[in-house]
Amino acid sequence: MELKIYSPQDEGFLKKIEWNFEELKAEVSAASQEYAVSVYTDDTIKQAKTDRAKLNKFVDALNSKRTEIRRQLLKPDEQFGKEVKELAGIVQKAIDNIDGQIKDYERRQKEEKTAKIRDFYDANIHDDIEKYLPFERVMKPEYANASTSMKSIREEILALIQKVYEGLAILNDVDSKYVGDMKQVFLRTYDIGAAISERNRLEKEEEKRRVFEEDRARQKAECEARMKAEAEHVMAAGRSAAPMPSPAAIPIPKEQPAIETVEDPVNVVDFRVYATRDQLMRLKEFLKNNGIRFEPVPKQ
């Protein structure tokens, strides 16, 4: 089958459209030069609009003629295109028939190869790890391609089975409360290094939480100790080591004759006060405001 063009031949194709280009160019250049330097006043603006319309009409006529010529030039191509499309459609039916058979063959080849890979998997997988390494995760799309050899596929599958078996054996011997998290990572990635990294990450987070809780507990204990010490200090103000004698046991001194003195002597009186914390604070304030010195009662 060979496509032959009878008309036009190579030398018969239109090479150039002949028209009075040079003649029009000279005429248009002269007229345009005149219009290009024209000056219009307010009184002649009507003429300016007329001149603009005449020039636009000329440009539109040029473009219209070009569109008409193009349409005529494309008419042979339109018919030629229809005929080419018709021939291509006839051939495409044959192509589709062949393509369908090729794809069906390739599909059957992939299915047969996948079945062989499945048989090899079933013959070599350990019963105790089959549920952790299902065939769907072993099978790769490229395994079914004809370009991938069965030898390389077998080697990769055996290596993966061994890797999962050894990884689970290692994790079963790990003494860590995070072994469950490690297994989850391993069964997701089949990477023992990733599982160990997960344990290290969790242990670091736990250590950070422990340090934080200990620091918070220490700060709380220190705060409570300060508050307790402050309360005991206030409650100890004016406290006597010996019990306060009852009123009946206190001797009543005999009245002494008044002696005129120049200075007012300072008297020392020990006594016990029973009061709330608020009352004690007000008593302390009262003593300070009246210049009365007070201090804890010396122990006997």
Order of alpha helices (4+ residues) and beta strands (2+ residues): alpha-alpha-alpha-alpha-alpha-alpha-alpha
